[in-house]
Amino acid sequence: MAVEMTIDFTKEMEFNTDFDTCFAFFSDVPKTAEYFPKVEKLSALGGNSFQWEMEKVGVSKYTLQVIYACKYEADKENGIIRWTPVSDVGNGRNEGYAKLTDANGKTRVQFYTKLDLNLPVPGLIKSLVKPLVVREFNSTADQFEKNLVAKFG
């Protein structure tokens, strides 16, 4: 039995760092991943594609692990970094973008991501999975923002 779900997420942040520095950072997927919590493993697949394996979450013998892969494209002229799903990798499909804009020496970043998941779970715990996954996702996103604020101010 599987739980299928979609998480749409938008977050806006502003950093006390110039556009060029921020864009270089967010364009470097392995560097950015260092600040993203609960990443168990990031693997380069070639062609600026990466496989993300997140830490397992759950209780006792019931655990879930989200795995997906994305191809990244950076367009500095328009201030956009996009990621699109790599087919047939893991149990998730992630797509989205980071839109960076200069804000008088600071940088505004708008993140959008859509994560489609297909998680195999026993029927007994199916009703608990969605709230757990949403809570973990939001917690991870909040910690990512805190980590970035600590880096960039």
PyMOL commands that set and color helices and strands:
alter all, ss='L'
color gray80, all
select helices_A, chain A and resi 19-27+29-33+76-78+123-152
alter helices_A, ss='H'
color red, helices_A
select strands_A, chain A and resi 2-15+39-46+49-54+57-59+62-64+67-75+80-85+92-103+106-120
alter strands_A, ss='S'
color yellow, strands_A
deselect
rebuild
show_as cartoon
